[in-house]
C-alpha cells in the first residue's frame, strides 16, 4: 500500500500529549478531523487516531487517543505522519495530487509536441507552479492556471498546455 505525507511533528504542546505539527497537506481540516487515522511514516503499522485538532498560527495542534501524556508525545518529535492511499479521498475537478502530476509529459496543445516532464511542484501563492524539465536539460516553470494548463490526463500521465510568450526560453 502507498502512503502520503500529511504532517511532521515538531514539538509537544502542553502536558496532555498534544503535539504541534507542520502541515504537508492541502486538506488539514479533513486529514486532522476527529476519528481520522494517521500512521507513522517509519512504521505504518503504528496507527494514531485523532482525538482533537485545531489550527494554531501557521501550524496545527493534534491530540491522539493513543498518546495521553507529554512523555509519549515527546517520543513522536520529528516523526512524519502519513495517510494511506485508501484514505486519500476524492478531489474536485481540476485539482490533483502532486504524485499524479510529477512525471507527466508536458505536450504543446497545438503541435502535440512533447515539451518535457514535470519534475517539481511549488506552491508560492495563489496557484501552484510546475517545473518542466526538457530533454536538453533546460528547465522552466509554468503556472497551474486555466490559460496555460488546457487538460490533464492523469491515467496516461499527459498534460496539454498553451504556453504564454516568455514562459519558455527558446533559442
C-alpha positions in Angstrom: 0.0 0.0 0.0 1.2 3.5 -0.7 1.3 6.3 1.9 1.4 10.1 1.6 2.9 12.6 4.0 0.4 14.9 5.7 2.4 16.4 8.6 5.7 16.5 10.5 5.6 16.5 14.3 7.7 19.4 15.5 7.3 19.5 19.3 5.0 18.8 22.2 2.4 21.3 23.4 1.2 21.1 27.0 1.2 18.1 29.3 -1.6 16.0 27.9 0.1 14.6 24.8 -0.8 17.3 22.3 1.8 17.9 19.5 2.4 20.8 17.2 2.8 19.8 13.5 3.9 21.4 10.3 1.2 20.7 7.8 2.1 18.9 4.5 -1.4 18.6 3.1 -3.8 20.9 1.3 -6.7 19.4 3.4 -5.8 19.8 7.1 -9.5 20.0 8.1 -10.1 16.6 6.6 -6.9 14.9 7.5 -7.0 16.1 11.1 -10.7 15.6 11.7 -11.7 13.7 14.9 -11.6 10.0 14.4 -9.2 10.1 11.3 -6.4 7.5 11.3 -2.8 8.5 10.5 0.3 6.3 10.6 3.9 7.0 11.3 6.0 7.0 8.1 8.7 4.9 9.7 6.2 2.3 10.9 2.9 2.3 9.1 1.6 -0.4 11.4 1.5 2.3 14.2 -1.8 3.9 13.7 -2.8 7.1 15.6 -6.4 8.2 15.9 -7.1 12.0 16.0 -8.8 12.8 19.3 -8.9 16.5 18.6 -7.2 19.1 16.5 -7.1 22.8 15.9 -5.3 25.4 13.8 -2.5 27.2 15.7 -0.8 30.1 13.9 0.7 28.6 10.8 0.7 25.1 12.4 -1.8 22.6 13.7 -2.1 21.1 17.2 -3.1 17.4 17.3 -4.1 15.1 20.1 -4.3 11.4 19.6 -6.3 8.8 21.5 -3.1 6.7 21.9 -0.9 9.5 23.3 -2.0 10.7 26.7 1.0 12.5 28.2 4.0 14.6 27.4 6.4 11.7 27.7 4.6 9.7 25.0 4.3 12.8 22.8 8.0 13.6 23.2 8.8 10.2 21.5 6.9 11.4 18.4 9.0 14.5 17.9 10.5 14.7 14.3 8.2 11.9 13.1 6.2 12.2 9.8 2.5 11.4 9.8 1.1 9.7 6.7 -2.3 8.8 5.3 -2.9 5.6 3.3 -3.8 5.7 -0.3 -7.2 4.3 0.5 -7.9 7.2 2.9 -6.8 9.9 0.5 -10.2 10.8 -0.7 -11.6 12.1 -4.0 -10.6 15.5 -5.3 -12.7 18.1 -7.0 -12.4 18.6 -10.8 -9.1 20.1 -11.9 -7.4 19.5 -8.6 -4.6 16.9 -8.5 -2.3 15.2 -6.0 1.3 16.1 -6.6 2.1 12.4 -7.0 -0.3 12.3 -10.0 1.3 15.3 -11.7 5.0 14.6 -11.1 6.5 12.7 -14.1 3.7 13.7 -16.5 4.7 14.6 -20.1 4.0 18.2 -21.0 2.6 18.5 -24.5 2.0 21.5 -26.6 -1.7 21.7 -27.2 -1.4 22.8 -30.8 1.5 20.9 -32.2 1.2 17.9 -29.8 5.0 18.0 -29.5 6.3 16.7 -26.1 8.0 19.7 -24.4 9.3 17.9 -21.3 8.3 16.3 -18.0 7.0 17.8 -14.7 9.8 17.3 -12.2 8.9 19.6 -9.3 5.9 21.5 -7.9 5.9 24.6 -5.7 3.1 26.4 -4.0 4.3 30.0 -3.7 0.9 31.7 -3.5 -2.4 31.8 -5.4 -1.6 28.8 -7.6 1.0 26.1 -7.9 3.8 26.3 -10.4 5.1 23.2 -12.1 8.7 22.7 -13.2 9.1 21.4 -16.8 12.4 19.6 -17.5 13.3 19.3 -21.2 15.4 16.6 -22.7 18.2 19.2 -23.3 18.3 19.8 -19.5 16.6 23.2 -19.8 14.0 24.0 -17.2 11.2 26.5 -16.8 8.2 27.0 -14.5 4.6 27.0 -15.7 1.7 28.2 -13.6 -1.2 25.9 -12.9 -3.8 28.2 -14.4 -6.5 27.7 -17.0 -4.8 29.9 -19.5 -1.8 27.6 -19.6 -3.0 24.1 -18.5 -5.6 23.1 -21.0 -6.1 19.5 -19.9 -4.6 16.9 -17.6 -4.8 13.2 -18.4 -3.7 11.5 -15.1 -4.0 7.9 -16.2 -1.8 8.5 -19.3 0.5 11.0 -17.5 -0.1 13.7 -20.1 -0.6 17.5 -19.6 -1.6 19.6 -22.5 -0.5 23.3 -22.4 -0.7 26.6 -24.3 2.5 28.4 -23.2 2.3 32.1 -22.9 5.1 34.1 -24.5 8.0 34.4 -22.2 7.4 31.2 -20.1 9.9 29.2 -22.1 13.2 30.4 -23.3 13.6 29.3 -26.9 17.0 29.6 -28.7 
